[in-house]
Amino acid sequence: MNLYMTFGTPDFLHKMIDKNPDETLILLQGEDTALLLHETEGKTIFSQPRKYEIFEQSGTFEREGFFVFNNIPVSDEGRPVFEDRFKTRAGLIDKEPGFVAIRVLRPIKSDIYVVLTQWKDEDSFKNWQSSQAYNKAHEKRGTDQGLDQKKSIFPRSSFVTKYRGYSD
């Protein structure tokens, strides 16, 4: 399964959705940009997308909700270690109130992995961040066992982007 992303104006992206009613397309609005997601087994309808392989997933995206993109640069030699960490994850996030879906995305033409989660709303995401499940999932962060301490794996700092999904 693949996930593709493209940016544009909301009007332009709406037209793409209207022209492709049989595709799984999710329109997201950020603070200053609109983003369209295309999740498919086949080829994308986008002309110049950001391309990802989905290598870990749970849940099904919904059109409305709160989306969080944790963008994580990973070195070539760090890829197997990073991916193994997600393949062996406990899956506690899946049981959190307000959780909708997660996709862990392997980049095709860049070094930035994306951990994409969808929540019912922003409060659900914030509640997860202060939960026991969050603490358990990140318990090694900042320790000698934490991947965040492995500079050979992470060449640059990660960053988070947030969007709201909506439908007409």
N, C-alpha and C positions, 0 to 999 in steps of 0.2 A: 504494500500500500504506500502511496506517495501523498505528500501534501505540498501544494504550491501556494505562493503568496504573490500578490501584486498590489501596488498602491495606485491611487487615483482619486479623482473627485467623487463624492457620493453619487452624483448624477451619472457619471460615466460607469461606475461600478454597478449601479442599479440596472443600467441598460444591458450590461453583460449578464446579469442574473435573468432578466426578462428574456434574453435571446437563448438562454440555455436552461430551460426549466427542468430538464432531466438530470442535471449535474448537482452534486453536493457542494453548494456555494454558501459561505457564511460571510456576511458583510459586517465589518467592525469599524467603530468610530473611536479614534484616539483623541488626545487633546488638540492636535493640529493636523491630523491626517486620517484618511480612510484606507482600510485594508480589506482585501477580499481573499478568503481562503478557499482553495479547491482541493478537496480530498477525493482521491480516485485511484483505482487500480490501473487505469489507462493513461493516455496522454492528457495533458492539460489544454484548456482552451486559451490560456494566457500566452501572449507573444514573447514576453521577456520576464518570466517569473523568477522568484527565489525558489530553488528546488530542494526538497528534503525527502528522505526515506523515513517512514515511520518504523522504528525498531522496537518500540514498547508503547502499548496503549491500553486504555481502559475507558469504558463509557462511550456515549455517542453525543457528538456535538449537537447543541440546540441553537436556534437562531438568536434567541435572547439570552442575555446573561453577562457575566463579567469575566473577561479573558486576561490571563497573566502570562506574559512571555518572559521566561528567564533565559536570556541570551548568553551563552557560555563559550568563549573561545577555547578550543582544545587543540593542542599540538598533535602532529601526526603520530608521534610515539605514545601520546597519552590516550588516543582513541580507544584502544582495547580495554584499558583500565577504567576509563570513564563509562564506557558502555556496559562493562561487567557490573559496575556499581548499580546501574539502573536495572539490569536484567535480574539482579538478585535483591531488588528492593522489597521491603516488607509489604508494601501495598496498603499501608494504614490510611493514606490520604483518601483512598477509594471509599472508606467508611465514614468520612467526615460529613456532618450535616451541611447541605448546600453544595457538595461536590457534584459536578456533572461529568467531566471527562478529563483525561490527561493524554497527551501525545509527547513522546520523547523523539525528537527529530534529528536525524543524521544529515548534515549538510552535504549536498552534491558538489558544489563549486565554491565552498568557502571553508573556514575552520570554525564557524560559529554554530554549535549545537543549540537547539531550542527545546526547553522544557515548557510546554504549553499546557496550562490548566484552564478549565472553564468552571466557573462557580455560578450558582443561582444569582448571587449579587455580591457587591463588594464587602458587605458585612460578613458573609460566609467565608470569604477569603481571609479577612482580618481575624475572624474567630479561629480559623485553622492555624494561623501564624502564632496564636497564643495557646495552642492546644498541646496536650501530651503527645499526640501523634506527630506534630511538627518537631517537638523537642527530640523525640525518638529518631525521626528521620534525619535529624541534623546533629545528633549527639556527638559525633566525632569532629565536627567543624571546629577549627581552631586548636585541635590537638595534633600530636605527632601522627596519629592514625588518619586524620582528616585529609581528604583529597585536596582541599583548599590550600594546604601547606606544600603541595608538590608543584613547585614553580616550573618544572620541566613539562608538566601536563597542561598548565594554564598560562599561556604566554602574555595574556592581558587580563584586565579586570572584566568580570561579567557585568551585565546591566539588565534592568527590568523595564519592560514596556507594558502598559495596560490599555485595554480597549473595552468598549461596551458593544455587545452584539445587539442588533435590533432588526425587526422586520416591519414591513408596512402593514 
